[in-house]
Amino acid sequence: VALDLESDEELWARGVARDVIRQIQALRRERGLEMSDRIVVHLAGVDELADRREEIAREVLARQVEFVRGEGPAVQLELDDRRQAAVWIEKARDA
């Protein structure tokens, strides 16, 4: 019996991305942002999701998703593997 570890890693990364997206959406609601409001997202501790930047941006209506620490207080992400990960969001300035 052989295991296809690439598929497992892809499924794991997809699950982490969905969890991060869900938590960013909840944070948008907590902050009172409208559905039409675009945001800027900074993520730390989930660098393996960098190749999913466009997917995350599309789902959370972000103009920009960066994988570096943001400014000000962070919101800790609660991930299944209990690692230290955080998100910062702010309303995007009109361009």
Summary of the structure (lengths in Angstrom):
residues: 95
radius of gyration: 14.1
end to end distance: 54.5
largest distance: 54.9
contacts: 236
relative contact order: 0.23
helix: 42%
strand: 20%
